[in-house]
Amino acid sequence: MEKLNIYEFIYYRFDDLIAALIKHIEITGMAVTLAIVVGVPIGIMITRKRNIANLVINIANVFQTLPSLALFGLIIPFLGIGVLPAVFVLFLYALLPIIKNTYIGITNVDPAAIDAGIGMGLTSNQILTMIEIPLALPVIMGGIRVSTVINIGTATIAALIGAGGLGEFIFKGLSMNNNNMILMGALPSALLAIVVDFIFGKIEKALIPRGIQN
């Protein structure tokens, strides 16, 4: 098997590769979805309470500064091993770009647009949903894209705590000194990040109101 080139190696292990790829997508998808559900409302909330904005962003930044392997290790005594701790750690890593970009996007909305909404008699919630969020959406989507791409790479480490995914091939390959095994995990992970970034770019463009598209 070691004499096979990478293409032949992947061909013979294709079923294993697809199963690991699906698991990788599931772990990343759950973590980013949870981060969106939590992070976007927090980002909106701190635009209304700007005196705590720096505190909230700095707390989220702490998780980004911790090495991912160390954070996985710290979580094990509380959540054990497997998918749950992996999703939780990736969720923490995804929070900062989403919170920060939501905050920046909304606070940088042109005040003239807000004033126009006030002049039309819109309520604060209507201004948020009809003016601020649509205008801030490109920046918010940028944060989501960054979080997703980062998490696809970080999720490979989750294999060390039994979560599965493409990282299993990388670490097995390292232990066996098998470059084909390493590449079978690394190449699909990199390709997945590129594809997801492209898809999110298309979604971002589709969600942006036509009036503010370039």
C-alpha positions as CSV (number, residue, x, y, z in Angstrom):
1,M,0.0,0.0,0.0
2,E,2.9,2.4,0.7
3,K,4.0,2.1,-2.9
4,L,0.8,3.5,-4.2
5,N,0.6,7.1,-5.3
6,I,-1.7,9.4,-3.6
7,Y,-4.5,9.1,-6.2
8,E,-4.5,5.3,-6.0
9,F,-4.3,5.4,-2.2
10,I,-7.4,7.6,-2.0
11,Y,-9.2,5.4,-4.5
12,Y,-8.8,2.3,-2.3
13,R,-9.7,4.2,0.8
14,F,-12.5,6.4,-0.8
15,D,-15.3,5.1,1.4
16,D,-13.3,5.9,4.5
17,L,-12.5,9.3,3.1
18,I,-16.2,10.2,2.4
19,A,-17.2,9.1,5.9
20,A,-14.5,11.2,7.5
21,L,-15.4,14.2,5.3
22,I,-19.0,14.0,6.3
23,K,-18.1,13.8,10.0
24,H,-15.7,16.8,9.5
25,I,-18.5,18.8,7.9
26,E,-21.0,17.9,10.6
27,I,-18.6,18.9,13.4
28,T,-17.7,22.2,11.8
29,G,-21.3,22.9,10.7
30,M,-22.7,22.4,14.2
31,A,-20.0,24.6,15.8
32,V,-20.4,27.5,13.3
33,T,-24.2,27.3,13.4
34,L,-24.2,27.6,17.2
35,A,-21.7,30.4,17.0
36,I,-24.0,32.3,14.6
37,V,-27.0,31.8,16.9
38,V,-25.1,33.1,19.9
39,G,-22.6,35.5,18.3
40,V,-24.8,37.6,16.1
41,P,-27.3,38.5,18.9
42,I,-24.3,39.3,21.2
43,G,-22.8,41.5,18.5
44,I,-26.1,43.3,18.1
45,M,-26.5,43.6,21.9
46,I,-23.1,45.4,22.4
47,T,-24.0,47.9,19.7
48,R,-26.7,49.0,22.1
49,K,-24.5,48.8,25.2
50,R,-21.2,50.0,23.9
51,N,-19.7,50.5,27.3
52,I,-19.3,46.7,27.6
53,A,-18.4,46.1,23.9
54,N,-14.6,46.0,24.6
55,L,-15.1,43.7,27.5
56,V,-17.2,41.2,25.5
57,I,-14.9,41.3,22.5
58,N,-11.8,40.8,24.8
59,I,-13.5,37.8,26.5
60,A,-14.1,36.2,23.1
61,N,-10.6,37.1,22.1
62,V,-9.2,35.0,25.0
63,F,-10.5,31.8,23.3
64,Q,-8.7,32.8,20.1
65,T,-5.4,33.3,21.9
66,L,-5.4,29.9,23.6
67,P,-3.7,27.1,21.5
68,S,-6.4,24.8,20.1
69,L,-4.7,21.7,21.4
70,A,-4.5,23.1,24.9
71,L,-8.2,24.2,24.8
72,F,-9.2,20.7,23.8
73,G,-7.2,19.3,26.7
74,L,-8.8,21.7,29.2
75,I,-12.3,20.7,28.1
76,I,-11.8,16.9,28.4
77,P,-12.2,16.8,32.2
78,F,-15.6,18.5,31.9
79,L,-17.1,17.2,28.7
80,G,-15.1,14.0,28.1
81,I,-14.1,13.0,24.5
82,G,-15.9,12.8,21.3
83,V,-18.1,15.1,19.2
84,L,-19.5,17.2,22.1
85,P,-16.3,18.7,23.4
86,A,-15.0,19.1,19.8
87,V,-18.1,21.1,18.8
88,F,-17.9,23.2,22.0
89,V,-14.2,24.2,21.4
90,L,-14.8,25.0,17.8
91,F,-17.8,27.1,18.8
92,L,-15.6,29.1,21.2
93,Y,-13.1,29.6,18.3
94,A,-15.8,30.8,16.0
95,L,-17.3,33.4,18.3
96,L,-14.8,36.3,18.0
97,P,-15.0,36.9,14.2
98,I,-18.8,36.7,14.3
99,I,-19.3,39.0,17.4
100,K,-16.7,41.5,16.2
101,N,-17.8,41.7,12.6
102,T,-21.5,42.1,13.7
103,Y,-20.5,44.9,16.0
104,I,-18.3,46.6,13.5
105,G,-20.8,46.2,10.7
106,I,-23.7,47.7,12.6
107,T,-21.7,50.6,14.2
108,N,-20.3,51.6,10.8
109,V,-23.7,52.0,9.2
110,D,-24.1,55.4,7.7
111,P,-25.8,57.6,10.3
112,A,-27.7,59.3,7.5
113,A,-29.5,56.1,6.8
114,I,-30.5,55.7,10.4
115,D,-31.7,59.3,10.5
116,A,-33.8,58.7,7.5
117,G,-35.4,55.8,9.2
118,I,-36.1,57.8,12.3
119,G,-37.6,60.5,10.1
120,M,-39.9,57.9,8.5
121,G,-41.2,57.0,12.0
122,L,-39.5,53.6,12.2
123,T,-39.0,52.1,15.7
124,S,-35.6,51.0,17.0
125,N,-36.3,47.4,16.2
126,Q,-37.5,48.3,12.7
127,I,-34.3,50.4,12.1
128,L,-32.3,47.4,13.2
129,T,-34.0,44.8,11.0
130,M,-34.7,47.0,8.0
131,I,-31.7,49.3,7.8
132,E,-28.8,48.3,10.1
133,I,-28.6,44.5,9.6
134,P,-29.1,44.7,5.8
135,L,-26.4,47.3,5.4
136,A,-24.1,45.5,7.8
137,L,-24.7,42.1,6.3
138,P,-21.5,42.0,4.1
139,V,-19.3,42.6,7.2
140,I,-21.3,40.0,9.2
141,M,-21.0,37.4,6.5
142,G,-17.3,38.1,6.3
143,G,-17.0,37.2,10.0
144,I,-19.0,34.0,9.4
145,R,-16.8,33.1,6.4
146,V,-13.6,33.6,8.5
147,S,-15.0,31.5,11.4
148,T,-16.0,28.7,9.1
149,V,-12.7,28.5,7.2
150,I,-10.7,28.6,10.5
151,N,-12.9,25.9,12.0
152,I,-12.4,23.6,9.1
153,G,-8.7,23.6,9.8
154,T,-9.0,23.5,13.6
155,A,-11.4,20.6,13.4
156,T,-8.6,18.3,12.2
157,I,-7.2,18.5,15.8
158,A,-10.6,17.2,17.1
159,A,-9.5,13.7,15.9
160,L,-7.2,13.6,18.9
161,I,-10.1,13.5,21.3
162,G,-12.1,10.9,19.3
163,A,-14.4,13.2,17.4
164,G,-13.4,11.7,14.0
165,G,-13.1,13.7,10.8
166,L,-10.3,14.2,8.4
167,G,-7.8,14.7,11.2
168,E,-7.8,11.0,11.8
169,F,-5.9,10.4,8.6
170,I,-3.4,13.1,9.4
171,F,-2.5,11.8,12.8
172,K,-2.5,8.2,11.7
173,G,-0.2,9.2,8.8
174,L,2.1,10.9,11.2
175,S,2.3,7.9,13.5
176,M,2.9,5.5,10.6
177,N,5.2,7.9,8.7
178,N,2.8,7.5,5.8
179,N,2.7,10.6,3.6
180,N,-0.2,9.3,1.5
181,M,-2.3,9.0,4.7
182,I,-1.4,12.5,5.8
183,L,-2.3,13.9,2.4
184,M,-5.6,12.1,2.4
185,G,-6.6,14.1,5.4
186,A,-4.8,17.4,4.6
187,L,-5.8,17.9,0.9
188,P,-9.6,17.4,1.4
189,S,-9.5,19.7,4.4
190,A,-7.8,22.4,2.4
191,L,-10.2,21.8,-0.6
192,L,-13.2,21.9,1.7
193,A,-12.1,25.3,3.1
194,I,-11.8,26.7,-0.4
195,V,-15.1,25.4,-1.5
196,V,-17.0,26.6,1.6
197,D,-15.4,30.0,1.3
198,F,-16.6,30.2,-2.3
199,I,-20.1,29.1,-1.4
200,F,-20.4,31.6,1.5
201,G,-19.2,34.3,-0.9
202,K,-22.1,33.5,-3.2
203,I,-24.6,33.4,-0.3
204,E,-23.2,36.7,0.9
205,K,-23.8,38.3,-2.5
206,A,-27.3,36.8,-2.7
207,L,-28.3,38.2,0.7
208,I,-27.0,41.8,0.2
209,P,-29.8,44.1,-0.9
210,R,-29.4,45.0,-4.6
211,G,-29.3,48.7,-3.8
212,I,-26.0,48.4,-2.0
213,Q,-24.3,45.8,-4.2
214,N,-21.2,47.0,-6.0
